[in-house]
């Protein structure tokens, strides 16, 4: 029989033993897969690979298009990046999909109350604060850039609507914080409703993320498919795992246009590694998602049914949090799942569904429609322990006639021309200079103005202010008047 080749990284801590458990279940079900084992994780970091993966591993994944991975540890300190985040971003797996369902035999507050949960979180996987773009501006101020793009938002939001259709849902909910982050989350929310027009058969709604969290812990059954930005989605997806029993029951798929990653989202649990105590359920469920993506639905259904039967029969590892029956080890739990498999009933899968990625000729540039962009000002990040009025006097005495100082802020709050003496300051101000003419000023001139002011101020960073089709695309300060 023809087999589909996939890349497999066993991971760290309990990773190897739960991966072996999953592959033994696959073998028992006679799943037509061929494995190419690759090196990723802590052991690779220790060998000096700062990316956490060998060159051979990268080549393997880009050839097969599928990475099936166990939990991996990123060494603390040293400035190295998380291997999990690196893998998702390197291969542009833009949508993280996690499904949370009530499992009969896993006791939770909601299952005991007779409340059934069936919801999916679709989380943006590439952008947001997970870009990891951070700097110290002064000894007291660190800055992280939060990047939200329209094309990136389109990718994950479209994935959410497609996921809702596949799961038979009727509603897609956008979680956001656009009431505060009006430009970044505002763009995400606007894009959500634009994409929603392509799916008239689904109801689209939105909710502020803090209200979403409150409602999820009170009445999770009212939600079906929720799409969020990266950091918010990370937090909310772990919250949802808690609703159904924990991360040990949370499958995860990272879906890109070319490459897909399936993984356990829980930790490496080094304290129990090698002790036959690990719970492979999450990785088995992630494997089921992988088989569905590969067109091997009959195998995924058989394995899912065997897993659910095993849990319902009371067979469980020690982390299920129930006392009705004695827990078993990883190997015994795996054997029980294998015993519950009905191999004779498994039909052949559609091996033609999956297509290996073809090598692109260049990096894809994602851009939205062409619009008129004008540079109208510049924000200067100034390191100073002086009061704002002193900084203002310096700036105003060295400004070109077609520019004006409009505001000075500290930690996002206006402190000049108006402010409060009760506003505590840190040693980084943002000095905003905007044009005071209807004439177009080239970006270069704003930069020249900044260079001139650098002779008098300690400027640590700059940010250009733009309008798009005449609309302001930069935020006002807390306390700043809108017509300022």
ZIBEL-V993456 format. One record per helix or strand of 2 or more residues. SS is the DSSP state (2 for helix, 1 for strand). FROM is the first residue (numbers start at 1). LEN is the number of residues. If there is no record, write none. Layout:
SS FROM LEN
SS FROM LEN
//
This chain:
1 4 6
2 15 14
1 33 5
2 42 5
2 55 10
1 66 4
2 83 8
1 95 7
2 109 4
1 118 7
2 129 3
1 134 3
1 142 3
2 150 18
1 171 6
2 184 13
1 203 6
2 209 14
1 225 4
2 230 14
2 247 3
1 251 5
1 260 5
2 281 13
2 297 16
2 330 11
2 343 3
1 373 11
2 388 9
1 403 8
1 413 4
1 428 8
2 443 11
1 458 11
1 471 2
//
